[in-house]
Amino acid sequence: MGDTFIRHIALLGFEKRFVPSQHYVYMFLVKWQDLSEKVVYRRFTEIYEFHKMLKEMFPIEAGDINPQNRIIPHLPAPRWYDGQRAAENRQGTLTEYCNALMSLPVKISRCPHLLNFFKVRPDDLKLPTDSQVKKPETYLVPKDNSLTDITGPIILQTYRAIADFEKSSGSQMALATGDVVEVVEKSESGWWFCQMKTKRGWVPASYLEPLDSPDEAEDPEPNYEGEPYVTIRAYTAEMEDEVSLQEGEAIEVIHKLLDGWWVIRKDDITGYFPSMYLQKSGQDVTQAQRQIKSRGAPPRRSSIRNAHSIHQRSRNRLSQDTYRRNSVRFLQQRRRHARPGPQSAGSPRGEQPQTQSAKPQPAVPPRPSADLILHHCSESTKRKLSSAV
């Protein structure tokens, strides 16, 4: 066993709590050396006390002797009264502070003071009871980090387990059929971070269903234009509607499904492929490889035995024949638009032939007979025509 250390600390957001009195706590996702992930809750006053003690332990790195030698990040002191706006605005500072802590020398970033502060405490496992009159309000950090856009509490979505799930690692959470969980984070990998009573952990999205209606409406629409990705791990298809690919193959993603099994296109072939084994070209694959080792690809809904749904109408997914047919139609249209049109010998480059660009002319009606003209014309015109004859 190697030394214990923290790989990464991510700020998830904050909670507004009302027991014993109104206060705010910040939620941190702490990833340890064994790739386990734990959620801890800390008040800002606790974080600031930790920060002051860290400076006392390392006075040179804190700049107490020479300010030019300071490498420990700054952290503003708490205000006399911290409201919700202060809690929101402080999130950016805390994110930068945690990132700076992880980049410090090992003697600081792996010191017992830091490790003990971010270890899970008994209070971190306590969730609000049903007897509480007012439950905490959760405010999550947006994915685009636009912290100033937070305007109200994010109500965590409630899901139900359709089958028993046995966890295979410490970062996962076991489920029994009928368990009701709150989803904190929906990862594109198909693993969702959930909480239930005194438990928290990652759960396959395929084992969960919304309480109100079937969940296919949550999935985005297919994008037959496709997004370019590269496989970072080989996969051999286990079902007829899946695709086998080797590591390093270039493909296009045409439908990103929430269960982590995306529909991909390779030439004219479409099929399901685990999103955990895909990465956009040019991006660092280190983090993705760690997730694969930690959890692996989630199971598909169709592979779950003894699944019991509370909804009479089952999930209505598109078939691979539909994906393939729509994909081929889109590719044919794209190739047709990309192919240059025929050019005549005398026409300049880039000019379309006149037969292609000319607008259709309206049909000319036949000329009426002389008797018909005389029948419909005025008396004055009739006299003029008679005198001319």
Buried (B, 14 or more C-beta within 10 A) or exposed (E): EEEEBBBBBBBBBBBBBBEEEEBBBBBBBBBBEBBBBBBBBBBBEBBBEBBEEBBEBBEEBBBBEEEEEBBBBEBEEBEEEBEBEEBBEBBBBBBBBBBBBBEBEEEBBBBEEBBEBBBEEEEBBEBEEEEEEEBBBBBBBEEEEEBEEBEEBBEBBBBBBBBBBEBEBBBBBBBEBEBBBBBBBBBEBBBBBBBBEEBBBBBBBBBBBBEEEBBBEEBEEBBBEBBEBBBBBEBEEEEEBBBEBEEEEEBBBBBBBBBBBBBBBBEEEBBBBBBBBBBEEEEEEEEBBBBBEBBBBBBBBEEBEEBEBEBEEEBEBBEBEEBBEBBBEBBEEEEEEEEEEEEEEEEEEEEEEEEEEEEEEEEEEEEEEEEEEEEEEEEEEEEEEEEEE
